[in-house]
Each structure stands twice: as C-alpha cells, then as structure tokens.
Amino acid sequence: MKAVLKGMSNDYVDLNEWHPEDLEDFSVDILLKIGGASSAGADNFDLVVCTPRWLSRFSDLGQWGRGMLVVNRYDIDLIRARVTSCIDDCVADDWPSIASQLSRFFLWEFEGYVS
C-alpha cells in the first residue's frame, strides 16, 4: 500500500499565497491530509515548519523535534517536496502500519486512540 499527500493547509492563510515577513525567521502550522493512493479518504497529520533562526529564540526552553520540519527559508514548493518525499518512503501492507510510520514525523490525529 502507498500513501499520498492529498492536501496541505493552514487555518488562517493560503500557503500558496502567504509569505512570512522574514523568509528566514518564521514558524507556521500545517495540516496535512494523507491517505491511501487508492482511497478517497485521508487522515489529518499536523506539522510545524520553522527556521533555525525562529527555533533559536526558544533554545533556552528546549524544543522537541517530532512533528517539526526545520527549513532554512520559506519555500512552499520545497516544503511540499520534502513532505511528499517523506510520505513516499512510508510503504506497508495496510493503512495502520503506514500511519504508524508517518507518525514518526508528523502528529497523527488518531495516535493513541483506543476504541
């Protein structure tokens, strides 16, 4: 089974039109919609994209890295390509196994869910 990126969005800005004031000092939350290539559905995964300069302002507090992509500057095409490359590397026999692999990088909406 193969996963694909079905959407990338932010609640407040159009990621294709938006540019931070400083391309080398920013943070933006991105919602990724990822699903099976042969299915119409998708699960939500959260990702924070930021720069080292932005991150350095919080170094005294410490920062966790899971669910975070650090880039040198804002370039939505580069960000999309990096996310897509990561998704392409996650292959398994079923969706739960793929989602588990993806959740090493992105924050999965159903992680830890118990029915």
Secondary structure as GFF3:
##gff-version 3
##sequence-region A 1 115
A	DSSP	beta_strand	3	9	.	.	.	ID=ss1
A	DSSP	beta_strand	27	36	.	.	.	ID=ss2
A	DSSP	beta_strand	43	50	.	.	.	ID=ss3
A	DSSP	alpha_helix	52	56	.	.	.	ID=ss4
A	DSSP	beta_strand	68	70	.	.	.	ID=ss5
A	DSSP	alpha_helix	76	88	.	.	.	ID=ss6
A	DSSP	alpha_helix	95	102	.	.	.	ID=ss7
A	DSSP	beta_strand	107	108	.	.	.	ID=ss8
###
